[in-house]
Amino acid sequence: MTEERLPLADLLAKAGDGDFLRSVAEAVLQMLMEADVEGLIGAGRHERTGERLTYRNGFRDRTLDTRLGSLQLRIPKLRQGSYYPPFLEPRKTSEKALVAVIQEAWIGGVSTRRVDDLVQAMGLSGISKSTVSKLCKDIDERVGAFLDRPLSGEWPYLWLDATYLRQREGGRIVSVAAIIAVACDAEGHREIVGLYIGP
């Protein structure tokens, strides 16, 4: 089974590196995963028991971005079945909040390079331009669903308005019109019913 105590002497030896808290966090999370896997398997590392359900099959590396910096974790793999630590659940609340901040910054016109600076200012190691683009694809899907939705009911009044924006096309910056259609239904409620970008 797992050791009952943290290898504190090893951690204290690393204290001079300036990464002491990060090392402690990595060690604690690694011990939690080991204990979790031992309970799942029914046996400790290198332990032979009749209650064993499966065997270990190496590790996979995973980086966990935290306020302490990036933690390098080794997630145990199993021969049969799978194990994924509960504290690494995809899209946890903090990660959703980070994605929302990145999307809001992008909508607000912050460039992908400056989004990297923003993420670093929040204490993380940074984010690539391609990752920002992938995260913001969700916005395109939601806008597409909004524009393709069916309109029902009567809309006796319709207003069209436009504002000019600068957009990159073919390697150069051009001025385009963002045309917005606002309609009013029979009860007096206004709603944006359409959006189009054109010359």
N, C-alpha and C positions, 0 to 999 in steps of 0.2 A: 504494500500500500504506500501512499505518499508520506513524505516526511511531515512531522507535526510542526516543525519550526522552519521559519524562513532561513535560508543561508545568509544570515545577517552579516557575517564576517566578509563574505564575498561582496555584498552590496556596499558595505562601509569602505572596502578597498577601492570601489569605483567612485566614491564620493568626491575625489579630487578631480574627476573628469568634468564636473559641472552638470552632469546629466543624472545626478543621484535620484531625483524624484521620478524621472522617466524610467530609470533602471528598476526602481522599486515597483512602479506600476506594471512594467513588463513582467517582472518576477511573480507578482501577485496574480495577475491575469493568467499567466502560464500555469501556476499552481491550481487555480480554479478549474482550468480546462482539464488538467491531468486528473484531478479528483472527480470531475464530472464523467470523464471517459472511463475511469476505473469502475465507477458505479454502473455505467452502461454495459461494460464488458463483463463485469462480475469478477475481475481479477486485476491485481496490480501489475506493474511492469515486470516482466521476466518471472511472474508467479504462475505456477502450475496448479490449477484447481479443477475439480469436476464441474463447478458452476460456471465456468467460462463460456460465454455465448459466442464470442468471435475473437479475432486477433487484431492487433494494430498493424497498420500498413504504411508506416512512415508519417511524414508531415507535409503540409502545404503552408507556404509562407503567406502572411497577410499583413498589410500595413493598416494600422488603426490610427487615424488622425485625431488627436486630442488637444486640449489646451496646453498640455505638457510638451507637445511636439508629436512627431510620428513614432508610434510604438511598433516594433517589429515582433510579431507574434508567430508562433509555429502551431498551427491547428492540427491536432492528431487526425489521421485518416484511419478508417477501419476496413478490413477485408470484405466484410459483409455489412450492409447497412451504411448509414452515414452519420456523421456528427458535425453539428454546427453550433458553436457556443451561443447561448441565448443573449449575451450582451453584445453580440455582433449581428443581431438581426438586421436584415437589410432595411434601409429607410426608417431608422429610428427617428424619434421626434427631433433630436438635435440635428440629425442629418437633413431632415425635411426642412428645418428652419434655415440651414445653410443654403440648401437648394433654392428656397424662396428668396433669400437675400441676393443670391447670384442672379436669379431671374429678374428680380426688381431692378437691380443695378443695370442689367442688360437692356431692359425695357426703357429705363431712364436715359439710355444713350451712353453708358459707360463702356468703353472699348474692352475687348477680351483681355488685352494686356493689363489694363488698369484693374480689371476684376481680380487678376492674380495678385496685384499689390494689396487690394482690399482683403483678400483671403489671408495673405501673410500678416496683415495688420491685426487680424482676428486671432493670430497665434498658431495658424496651421502652416504646413510647409509650402503651400502654394497650390496652384491649379493650372493645368495647361489650357491653351486656347481651344484645343479640340474637345476637351472635357466640358468647357463652358458651352461650346456649340451643341454638344450632345444633350446637356441639361436643358438648354433653351429650345430644343426640338419639341419638347412637351408643350411649350407655349404655341408653337405653330400648329400643333394638332388641335389644341383647344380653340384657337382662332378659326381654323378650318371647320371644326364642328359647329361653331357659332354661326359662321357665314352660310353653311349648308343646311341649317335647320329649316324646317318648314314654317311658313308664316300662316297663321289662321286668323279668322275674324276680319272685321272691316277696319281699314285704315284710311279715313277720309282726308287726312292731311299728311303731306310729305314735304320735308325740307331737305335740300341738298346744300352742302357746304364743303369747302375744300380748304386745305392748308398746304403750303409748299414745304417739302422736305428735301434734304440732300441725300442721295443714295448712290451707292457704288454700282456701276454697270459696265461690264467689259473693261475693267481696269481703270476707269475714270469716274469722277464724281459728277453726277447730273442732278438737275432739279426735277422733282416729280411732284404730282399733286396727289394728296391723300383725300379722296372724296368720301364723305360720310353722309349716309342717308338716315334721317331721323323721322319717324312717323308718329302720329298721334291717333290713338284708337277712338272709338265712339264715346268712351267714358272719360276721355281727356288725359289718359296716361301716355307719356312719351316713352319711346323705346328706340334704340339704335337698331335699324333693320338691315343695314348693309354698309360695307366698306370696300373701297377699291383704290388701288394705286395705279396711276397712269400718267402719261405725259402731260 
